[in-house]
Amino acid sequence: MRFLVDANIPIGIPELSDNQFLYVYNWNENASDSEIWNYALENDLIIITRDSDFYYRYITSKHFPKVIFLQLQQLSKQGIKDFFSKNWIEISLLIEKADMLIVDLERIQLINK
């Protein structure tokens, strides 16, 4: 599995720091949501984002990349790092079984079309 990490996810998260993870800011820091979506689709990448636009795009699309949609807007950068430290293994296992994950502080929801 390889991941495309949206610009709204802070850098420096240890769980997202090996060669499986391409950060949008390293690839194309000015990429639009459509460019990110298409790049992920064409390159078999799983999008990790806090942007709800990707949720709505998934719902309306026939062809889509997998998406991990993090509803963690209320967390600080350190809070997000702590969240990934505690939950990344479970998230990475669950995305293998789903088209999309909706992740918040209380639960992880699996969605398949």
TIMI-2910 file (N, C-alpha, C, CB; in pm, 1 decimal, decimal comma, always signed):
<rs>
+----------+----------+----------+----------+----------+----------+----------+----------+----------+----------+----------+----------+------+
!      n_x !      n_y !      n_z !     ca_x !     ca_y !     ca_z !      c_x !      c_y !      c_z !     cb_x !     cb_y !     cb_z ! resn !
+----------+----------+----------+----------+----------+----------+----------+----------+----------+----------+----------+----------+------+
!    +84,8 !   -118,0 !     +0,0 !     +0,0 !     +0,0 !     +0,0 !    +89,2 !   +124,2 !     +0,0 !    -96,4 !     -0,1 !   +122,7 !  Met !
!    +42,3 !   +221,1 !    -78,1 !   +110,5 !   +350,0 !    -82,2 !     +5,9 !   +458,9 !    -60,7 !   +187,1 !   +370,4 !   -217,8 !  Arg !
!    +49,0 !   +569,8 !     -4,6 !    -42,6 !   +674,0 !    +38,8 !     -1,4 !   +809,8 !    -15,7 !    -49,4 !   +678,4 !   +190,5 !  Phe !
!   -101,7 !   +892,7 !    -44,1 !    -82,0 !  +1031,8 !    -80,7 !   -139,8 !  +1114,9 !    +32,7 !   -149,2 !  +1066,6 !   -219,1 !  Leu !
!    -53,6 !  +1185,5 !   +104,4 !    -92,7 !  +1259,1 !   +223,9 !   -123,5 !  +1403,6 !   +185,2 !    +18,9 !  +1253,1 !   +332,5 !  Val !
!   -247,7 !  +1443,6 !   +207,5 !   -294,1 !  +1577,0 !   +169,6 !   -219,6 !  +1684,5 !   +249,8 !   -446,8 !  +1589,3 !   +191,8 !  Asp !
!   -221,3 !  +1805,1 !   +196,3 !   -150,6 !  +1917,1 !   +257,6 !   -208,7 !  +1955,6 !   +393,8 !   -154,1 !  +2036,7 !   +165,0 !  Ala !
!   -329,2 !  +1911,8 !   +424,9 !   -389,8 !  +1946,8 !   +553,3 !   -349,6 !  +1851,6 !   +666,9 !   -540,3 !  +1948,0 !   +539,4 !  Asn !
!   -261,2 !  +1759,4 !   +638,2 !   -205,3 !  +1669,2 !   +740,3 !    -65,2 !  +1720,4 !   +772,9 !   -201,7 !  +1517,5 !   +690,3 !  Ile !
!    -35,8 !  +1743,8 !   +899,1 !    +95,9 !  +1798,2 !   +932,5 !   +209,5 !  +1700,7 !   +900,6 !   +100,3 !  +1835,3 !  +1079,4 !  Pro !
!   +321,4 !  +1757,1 !   +864,1 !   +439,9 !  +1674,6 !   +841,2 !   +500,2 !  +1637,2 !   +976,6 !   +544,6 !  +1749,6 !   +751,8 !  Ile !
!   +585,7 !  +1538,0 !   +975,0 !   +655,4 !  +1498,7 !  +1096,8 !   +582,7 !  +1394,6 !  +1180,1 !   +679,4 !  +1618,0 !  +1179,8 !  Gly !
!   +484,5 !  +1328,0 !  +1123,5 !   +416,1 !  +1220,2 !  +1195,2 !   +496,5 !  +1093,0 !  +1169,8 !   +264,8 !  +1204,3 !  +1148,5 !  Ile !
!   +556,9 !  +1035,2 !  +1272,3 !   +645,1 !   +918,9 !  +1251,3 !   +580,5 !   +804,5 !  +1173,5 !   +691,4 !   +866,7 !  +1384,0 !  Pro !
!   +453,7 !   +777,1 !  +1199,2 !   +385,6 !   +666,4 !  +1131,3 !   +367,5 !   +692,0 !   +981,4 !   +249,9 !   +642,0 !  +1195,7 !  Glu !
!   +379,7 !   +814,8 !   +938,2 !   +360,7 !   +851,0 !   +797,5 !   +490,5 !   +901,3 !   +735,1 !   +251,6 !   +957,8 !   +784,4 !  Leu !
!   +600,5 !   +841,2 !   +773,1 !   +727,7 !   +900,2 !   +731,0 !   +819,6 !   +807,5 !   +652,3 !   +800,0 !   +948,3 !   +849,9 !  Ser !
!   +771,1 !   +692,7 !   +607,6 !   +860,3 !   +609,4 !   +526,5 !   +825,4 !   +624,4 !   +379,0 !   +851,1 !   +460,9 !   +569,4 !  Asp !
!   +886,9 !   +543,4 !   +295,3 !   +871,6 !   +560,2 !   +150,2 !   +734,0 !   +518,5 !    +97,8 !   +977,8 !   +480,6 !    +78,8 !  Asn !
!   +644,5 !   +471,4 !   +183,5 !   +505,8 !   +442,3 !   +142,5 !   +423,2 !   +568,9 !   +130,6 !   +439,4 !   +347,3 !   +241,8 !  Gln !
!   +473,6 !   +680,1 !   +181,4 !   +396,4 !   +802,6 !   +194,3 !   +455,2 !   +913,1 !   +108,4 !   +390,4 !   +846,6 !   +339,8 !  Phe !
!   +371,4 !   +963,9 !    +18,7 !   +406,3 !  +1079,1 !    -63,2 !   +320,6 !  +1195,0 !    -14,6 !   +384,4 !  +1050,8 !   -217,1 !  Leu !
!   +386,3 !  +1301,4 !    +26,3 !   +314,1 !  +1419,9 !    +71,9 !   +284,9 !  +1510,2 !    -47,2 !   +395,2 !  +1496,2 !   +180,0 !  Tyr !
!   +163,9 !  +1563,2 !    -52,1 !   +124,8 !  +1651,7 !   -160,5 !   +224,8 !  +1766,3 !   -173,2 !    -17,3 !  +1706,1 !   -137,5 !  Val !
!   +270,2 !  +1821,7 !    -60,8 !   +362,0 !  +1934,9 !    -68,6 !   +494,9 !  +1895,8 !   -134,2 !   +387,3 !  +1991,1 !    +71,0 !  Tyr !
!   +532,7 !  +1768,7 !   -131,5 !   +654,5 !  +1724,3 !   -201,4 !   +628,6 !  +1697,4 !   -348,8 !   +710,5 !  +1598,4 !   -135,6 !  Asn !
!   +508,6 !  +1656,1 !   -381,2 !   +472,9 !  +1623,3 !   -519,0 !   +432,7 !  +1748,9 !   -595,4 !   +359,0 !  +1520,4 !   -522,3 !  Trp !
!   +333,7 !  +1821,9 !   -541,8 !   +285,4 !  +1943,1 !   -607,7 !   +207,9 !  +2022,5 !   -503,8 !   +196,0 !  +1910,2 !   -733,7 !  Asn !
!   +276,8 !  +2111,7 !   -435,0 !   +213,6 !  +2181,6 !   -322,5 !    +94,5 !  +2267,7 !   -362,5 !   +314,9 !  +2267,5 !   -253,9 !  Glu !
!    +79,9 !  +2298,3 !   -490,0 !    -32,6 !  +2378,6 !   -537,1 !   -140,0 !  +2294,4 !   -605,7 !    +16,7 !  +2485,2 !   -632,2 !  Asn !
!   -135,2 !  +2163,2 !   -587,3 !   -229,7 !  +2074,3 !   -654,8 !   -372,1 !  +2099,3 !   -606,4 !   -191,2 !  +1927,5 !   -631,9 !  Ala !
!   -463,9 !  +2099,0 !   -700,5 !   -606,1 !  +2110,2 !   -666,1 !   -656,3 !  +1975,0 !   -615,8 !   -690,1 !  +2158,0 !   -789,1 !  Ser !
!   -774,8 !  +1974,8 !   -558,3 !   -835,2 !  +1848,8 !   -514,3 !   -849,8 !  +1752,3 !   -632,7 !   -973,5 !  +1874,9 !   -448,6 !  Asp !
!   -888,3 !  +1804,4 !   -747,5 !   -903,6 !  +1718,8 !   -866,4 !   -770,9 !  +1657,7 !   -908,1 !   -962,6 !  +1798,9 !   -983,1 !  Ser !
!   -665,5 !  +1735,7 !   -903,9 !   -533,0 !  +1682,8 !   -938,9 !   -488,4 !  +1575,7 !   -839,7 !   -429,3 !  +1796,2 !   -943,6 !  Glu !
!   -512,6 !  +1599,7 !   -712,5 !   -477,2 !  +1500,8 !   -609,3 !   -556,2 !  +1372,0 !   -632,6 !   -505,4 !  +1557,0 !   -465,9 !  Ile !
!   -686,2 !  +1385,9 !   -653,7 !   -774,7 !  +1271,5 !   -677,6 !   -726,0 !  +1189,5 !   -797,0 !   -919,5 !  +1319,1 !   -701,3 !  Trp !
!   -704,7 !  +1257,2 !   -908,6 !   -664,4 !  +1187,8 !  -1031,4 !   -526,5 !  +1124,2 !  -1018,2 !   -665,2 !  +1284,4 !  -1149,0 !  Asn !
!   -434,4 !  +1192,0 !   -953,4 !   -300,1 !  +1137,2 !   -934,3 !   -307,3 !  +1010,4 !   -848,8 !   -206,8 !  +1242,4 !   -868,2 !  Tyr !
!   -386,2 !  +1014,8 !   -741,8 !   -402,4 !   +897,5 !   -656,0 !   -466,2 !   +782,3 !   -734,1 !   -488,0 !   +932,3 !   -532,3 !  Ala !
!   -567,2 !   +813,2 !   -811,4 !   -636,5 !   +710,9 !   -890,7 !   -541,7 !   +647,5 !   -992,6 !   -758,6 !   +772,0 !   -962,7 !  Leu !
!   -466,8 !   +729,2 !  -1064,1 !   -375,6 !   +680,5 !  -1167,5 !   -256,9 !   +603,0 !  -1111,5 !   -325,5 !   +796,1 !  -1249,1 !  Glu !
!   -219,4 !   +631,8 !   -987,2 !    -99,3 !   +570,7 !   -929,2 !   -128,8 !   +475,1 !   -814,5 !     -6,5 !   +678,0 !   -880,7 !  Asn !
!   -256,0 !   +437,3 !   -799,8 !   -297,7 !   +342,5 !   -696,7 !   -250,8 !   +385,6 !   -557,1 !   -243,8 !   +203,1 !   -729,1 !  Asp !
!   -279,7 !   +511,5 !   -524,5 !   -244,6 !   +566,9 !   -394,8 !   -370,0 !   +585,9 !   -311,5 !   -169,4 !   +699,9 !   -410,4 !  Leu !
!   -357,5 !   +569,9 !   -182,8 !   -466,2 !   +593,8 !    -88,8 !   -451,0 !   +735,8 !    -35,7 !   -465,7 !   +488,6 !    +28,1 !  Ile !
!   -553,8 !   +816,9 !    -51,0 !   -549,4 !   +954,9 !     -4,0 !   -576,3 !   +957,8 !   +145,9 !   -652,1 !  +1043,1 !    -80,1 !  Ile !
!   -492,2 !  +1030,4 !   +218,4 !   -514,9 !  +1058,2 !   +360,8 !   -541,3 !  +1208,2 !   +370,1 !   -390,6 !  +1013,6 !   +452,2 !  Ile !
!   -659,0 !  +1245,3 !   +421,6 !   -699,2 !  +1385,4 !   +419,1 !   -790,9 !  +1420,6 !   +535,1 !   -767,7 !  +1417,4 !   +288,4 !  Thr !
!   -800,4 !  +1549,9 !   +561,5 !   -902,1 !  +1603,9 !   +652,3 !  -1003,4 !  +1687,9 !   +574,9 !   -836,3 !  +1688,6 !   +763,6 !  Arg !
!   -996,9 !  +1684,3 !   +443,8 !  -1080,4 !  +1765,9 !   +355,6 !  -1207,4 !  +1689,1 !   +318,5 !  -1001,9 !  +1806,5 !   +227,7 !  Asp !
!  -1322,8 !  +1740,6 !   +359,3 !  -1450,3 !  +1673,1 !   +332,2 !  -1484,0 !  +1668,4 !   +183,2 !  -1562,4 !  +1742,6 !   +407,2 !  Ser !
!  -1420,2 !  +1751,6 !   +101,7 !  -1444,9 !  +1746,9 !    -43,1 !  -1415,8 !  +1608,1 !    -99,8 !  -1359,0 !  +1851,9 !   -115,4 !  Asp !
!  -1317,8 !  +1538,8 !    -43,9 !  -1285,6 !  +1404,6 !    -93,1 !  -1394,4 !  +1303,9 !    -56,4 !  -1150,9 !  +1358,6 !    -36,9 !  Phe !
!  -1460,2 !  +1323,2 !    +55,6 !  -1574,3 !  +1239,2 !    +93,2 !  -1686,6 !  +1255,5 !     -9,7 !  -1625,2 !  +1275,8 !   +235,9 !  Tyr !
!  -1720,9 !  +1379,2 !    -41,0 !  -1829,5 !  +1404,3 !   -135,9 !  -1793,3 !  +1358,2 !   -276,4 !  -1864,6 !  +1552,5 !   -137,8 !  Tyr !
!  -1668,8 !  +1371,7 !   -313,0 !  -1625,0 !  +1324,3 !   -444,2 !  -1636,5 !  +1172,0 !   -451,0 !  -1479,2 !  +1369,2 !   -472,9 !  Arg !
!  -1598,4 !  +1103,9 !   -345,1 !  -1609,8 !   +958,3 !   -340,2 !  -1755,3 !   +915,5 !   -361,2 !  -1556,6 !   +904,4 !   -205,5 !  Tyr !
!  -1846,3 !   +979,7 !   -290,2 !  -1987,6 !   +942,7 !   -296,4 !  -2043,0 !   +956,2 !   -437,8 !  -2069,0 !  +1028,8 !   -200,4 !  Ile !
!  -1996,8 !  +1054,7 !   -512,7 !  -2052,5 !  +1081,9 !   -644,5 !  -1972,4 !  +1020,6 !   -759,3 !  -2062,1 !  +1229,2 !   -664,4 !  Thr !
!  -1864,3 !   +950,1 !   -729,1 !  -1776,7 !   +897,2 !   -835,2 !  -1798,1 !   +748,8 !   -859,1 !  -1631,0 !   +921,9 !   -800,1 !  Ser !
!  -1782,8 !   +710,3 !   -984,1 !  -1785,1 !   +568,3 !  -1019,3 !  -1646,6 !   +506,0 !  -1006,1 !  -1837,7 !   +549,5 !  -1161,9 !  Lys !
!  -1545,3 !   +585,5 !  -1031,2 !  -1406,2 !   +539,9 !  -1020,1 !  -1337,6 !   +628,6 !   -917,1 !  -1331,2 !   +545,1 !  -1159,5 !  His !
!  -1271,9 !   +565,8 !   -823,0 !  -1218,6 !   +643,0 !   -711,4 !  -1098,1 !   +572,4 !   -650,5 !  -1326,8 !   +665,7 !   -604,6 !  Phe !
!  -1007,3 !   +651,4 !   -593,6 !   -902,3 !   +591,3 !   -511,0 !   -959,3 !   +564,5 !   -372,1 !   -775,9 !   +684,1 !   -502,9 !  Pro !
!   -890,1 !   +485,4 !   -295,3 !   -929,6 !   +470,7 !   -155,8 !   -898,0 !   +600,2 !    -82,9 !   -857,7 !   +349,9 !    -88,9 !  Lys !
!   -978,7 !   +628,6 !    +19,7 !   -962,6 !   +752,8 !    +94,3 !   -972,3 !   +723,9 !   +243,3 !  -1068,5 !   +857,3 !    +51,8 !  Val !
!   -881,0 !   +781,4 !   +318,0 !   -889,8 !   +784,2 !   +464,0 !   -923,8 !   +928,3 !   +499,8 !   -754,4 !   +735,0 !   +534,4 !  Ile !
!  -1049,2 !   +948,1 !   +540,6 !  -1099,7 !  +1081,6 !   +571,6 !  -1097,2 !  +1099,6 !   +723,0 !  -1244,2 !  +1102,8 !   +514,7 !  Phe !
!  -1011,1 !  +1187,7 !   +768,0 !   -991,2 !  +1212,6 !   +910,4 !  -1076,1 !  +1331,1 !   +954,6 !   -842,0 !  +1238,1 !   +941,5 !  Leu !
!  -1167,0 !  +1306,5 !  +1043,7 !  -1248,2 !  +1413,9 !  +1100,1 !  -1186,3 !  +1453,3 !  +1234,2 !  -1398,8 !  +1369,8 !  +1117,1 !  Gln !
!  -1070,9 !  +1513,6 !  +1224,7 !   -991,8 !  +1548,1 !  +1343,0 !   -958,1 !  +1696,4 !  +1344,8 !   -863,2 !  +1465,1 !  +1347,5 !  Leu !
!  -1047,2 !  +1779,5 !  +1292,7 !  -1019,2 !  +1921,3 !  +1281,6 !   -990,6 !  +1986,5 !  +1416,5 !  -1134,4 !  +1990,4 !  +1215,3 !  Gln !
!  -1046,1 !  +1932,5 !  +1522,3 !  -1031,3 !  +1993,7 !  +1653,4 !   -896,1 !  +1964,2 !  +1718,9 !  -1141,8 !  +1946,7 !  +1743,2 !  Gln !
!   -816,1 !  +1877,2 !  +1658,0 !   -688,7 !  +1839,3 !  +1718,5 !   -574,7 !  +1929,9 !  +1674,2 !   -655,8 !  +1695,7 !  +1684,3 !  Leu !
!   -484,4 !  +1956,7 !  +1766,7 !   -360,9 !  +2028,4 !  +1735,0 !   -266,3 !  +1934,9 !  +1658,8 !   -292,7 !  +2082,2 !  +1865,0 !  Ser !
!   -156,1 !  +1989,1 !  +1611,0 !    -56,8 !  +1907,5 !  +1542,4 !     -8,9 !  +1794,2 !  +1633,9 !    +62,5 !  +1994,4 !  +1496,8 !  Lys !
!    +16,4 !  +1824,7 !  +1758,8 !    +59,4 !  +1720,9 !  +1853,4 !    -52,1 !  +1620,5 !  +1877,7 !   +103,6 !  +1783,7 !  +1986,6 !  Gln !
!   -175,1 !  +1666,8 !  +1882,6 !   -288,5 !  +1576,8 !  +1900,2 !   -301,9 !  +1479,7 !  +1784,0 !   -416,5 !  +1656,4 !  +1915,8 !  Gly !
!   -277,9 !  +1529,0 !  +1662,3 !   -283,1 !  +1442,1 !  +1544,7 !   -170,0 !  +1340,5 !  +1549,8 !   -275,0 !  +1525,0 !  +1414,7 !  Ile !
!    -51,3 !  +1383,2 !  +1588,9 !    +60,7 !  +1289,0 !  +1603,1 !    +26,8 !  +1181,0 !  +1704,3 !   +189,3 !  +1362,8 !  +1645,5 !  Lys !
!    -28,7 !  +1220,2 !  +1817,6 !    -66,6 !  +1123,0 !  +1921,0 !   -174,0 !  +1027,8 !  +1869,6 !   -116,4 !  +1195,3 !  +2047,5 !  Asp !
!   -270,3 !  +1082,0 !  +1794,7 !   -377,4 !   +999,9 !  +1739,2 !   -319,4 !   +893,3 !  +1646,5 !   -479,4 !  +1087,5 !  +1663,5 !  Phe !
!   -230,0 !   +932,3 !  +1556,7 !   -169,0 !   +835,7 !  +1465,0 !    -86,1 !   +732,7 !  +1540,7 !    -81,5 !   +907,6 !  +1362,0 !  Phe !
!    -16,0 !   +775,3 !  +1642,8 !    +63,9 !   +682,6 !  +1722,4 !    -23,3 !   +572,2 !  +1782,5 !   +137,6 !   +758,1 !  +1833,7 !  Ser !
!   -142,4 !   +606,6 !  +1825,4 !   -232,7 !   +510,6 !  +1889,3 !   -316,1 !   +430,8 !  +1788,7 !   -324,9 !   +583,2 !  +1984,6 !  Lys !
!   -342,8 !   +486,0 !  +1671,1 !   -443,3 !   +427,1 !  +1582,2 !   -395,7 !   +385,1 !  +1444,0 !   -551,8 !   +522,0 !  +1565,5 !  Asn !
!   -273,0 !   +415,8 !  +1404,4 !   -231,8 !   +392,0 !  +1266,9 !   -236,5 !   +243,7 !  +1228,5 !    -92,1 !   +445,7 !  +1245,8 !  Trp !
!   -195,4 !   +155,4 !  +1314,7 !   -195,9 !    +12,5 !  +1278,9 !   -338,1 !    -32,0 !  +1245,3 !   -138,0 !    -74,1 !  +1395,0 !  Ile !
!   -433,8 !     +3,5 !  +1326,9 !   -573,0 !    -34,1 !  +1299,9 !   -623,5 !    +29,8 !  +1170,5 !   -663,2 !     +7,0 !  +1417,5 !  Glu !
!   -594,3 !   +157,5 !  +1149,6 !   -637,4 !   +226,7 !  +1027,8 !   -578,2 !   +158,7 !   +905,1 !   -596,1 !   +375,5 !  +1031,9 !  Ile !
!   -449,9 !   +128,3 !   +908,8 !   -384,3 !    +68,4 !   +791,9 !   -437,1 !    -71,7 !   +762,5 !   -233,4 !    +62,9 !   +813,4 !  Ser !
!   -478,8 !   -143,7 !   +862,1 !   -539,2 !   -275,5 !   +839,6 !   -681,5 !   -263,4 !   +784,8 !   -540,3 !   -356,4 !   +970,1 !  Leu !
!   -757,7 !   -169,7 !   +835,8 !   -896,7 !   -154,3 !   +793,0 !   -909,7 !   -101,3 !   +650,9 !   -969,1 !    -62,1 !   +887,4 !  Leu !
!   -817,4 !    -17,3 !   +606,2 !   -830,7 !    +37,5 !   +470,8 !   -814,0 !    -72,5 !   +366,0 !   -727,1 !   +149,4 !   +447,4 !  Ile !
!   -753,9 !   -183,2 !   +402,1 !   -743,8 !   -295,7 !   +308,8 !   -881,6 !   -356,4 !   +281,0 !   -648,8 !   -403,2 !   +364,6 !  Glu !
!   -976,8 !   -337,0 !   +373,1 !  -1109,7 !   -396,7 !   +362,6 !  -1216,3 !   -299,0 !   +313,6 !  -1150,7 !   -452,1 !   +495,9 !  Lys !
!  -1179,1 !   -174,3 !   +290,8 !  -1279,4 !    -71,8 !   +260,1 !  -1232,4 !    +17,0 !   +146,1 !  -1309,5 !    +13,3 !   +384,3 !  Ala !
!  -1329,4 !    +83,9 !    +82,9 !  -1298,4 !   +186,4 !    -16,4 !  -1262,7 !   +317,1 !    +52,7 !  -1417,0 !   +207,0 !   -112,3 !  Asp !
!  -1330,1 !   +341,8 !   +165,0 !  -1307,7 !   +465,1 !   +239,6 !  -1320,0 !   +436,8 !   +387,9 !  -1407,2 !   +575,4 !   +196,7 !  Met !
!  -1239,0 !   +506,9 !   +465,6 !  -1254,7 !   +508,6 !   +610,4 !  -1290,2 !   +649,9 !   +651,7 !  -1125,6 !   +459,2 !   +682,9 !  Leu !
!  -1385,7 !   +661,7 !   +740,4 !  -1414,0 !   +788,9 !   +804,6 !  -1369,6 !   +771,6 !   +949,2 !  -1567,7 !   +830,1 !   +793,0 !  Ile !
!  -1272,3 !   +850,8 !   +988,0 !  -1205,8 !   +832,4 !  +1116,9 !  -1228,9 !   +955,9 !  +1202,6 !  -1053,6 !   +805,7 !  +1098,4 !  Val !
!  -1280,7 !   +934,5 !  +1322,9 !  -1287,7 !  +1042,6 !  +1420,7 !  -1234,9 !   +990,6 !  +1553,7 !  -1433,5 !  +1096,6 !  +1435,4 !  Asp !
!  -1245,3 !  +1068,7 !  +1655,8 !  -1188,3 !  +1030,1 !  +1785,2 !  -1258,6 !   +911,3 !  +1849,0 !  -1193,2 !  +1146,5 !  +1879,6 !  Leu !
!  -1383,3 !   +886,9 !  +1810,5 !  -1463,3 !   +783,1 !  +1873,4 !  -1468,7 !   +651,8 !  +1796,4 !  -1600,5 !   +833,0 !  +1892,9 !  Glu !
!  -1452,9 !   +658,6 !  +1661,7 !  -1471,1 !   +536,1 !  +1583,3 !  -1404,9 !   +547,3 !  +1446,8 !  -1619,8 !   +505,3 !  +1566,5 !  Arg !
!  -1398,0 !   +432,3 !  +1383,1 !  -1352,6 !   +423,0 !  +1244,4 !  -1464,1 !   +354,5 !  +1167,5 !  -1215,3 !   +344,2 !  +1231,4 !  Ile !
!  -1517,9 !   +424,5 !  +1070,1 !  -1629,1 !   +372,9 !   +989,7 !  -1575,8 !   +326,2 !   +855,2 !  -1739,7 !   +480,9 !   +970,5 !  Gln !
!  -1606,4 !   +201,7 !   +818,1 !  -1568,5 !   +146,2 !   +688,4 !  -1681,7 !   +168,8 !   +590,0 !  -1534,8 !     -4,8 !   +699,6 !  Leu !
!  -1646,9 !   +216,3 !   +470,1 !  -1746,0 !   +238,6 !   +365,2 !  -1701,2 !   +168,2 !   +238,9 !  -1767,2 !   +389,6 !   +339,1 !  Ile !
!  -1792,9 !    +96,8 !   +178,2 !  -1771,0 !    +31,8 !    +48,4 !  -1889,4 !    +62,8 !    -40,5 !  -1751,8 !   -122,8 !    +63,7 !  Asn !
!  -1863,4 !    +78,0 !   -166,8 !  -1972,8 !    +98,5 !   -263,6 !  -2015,8 !    -36,0 !   -317,2 !  -1929,4 !   +192,8 !   -380,4 !  Lys !
+----------+----------+----------+----------+----------+----------+----------+----------+----------+----------+----------+----------+------+
</rs>
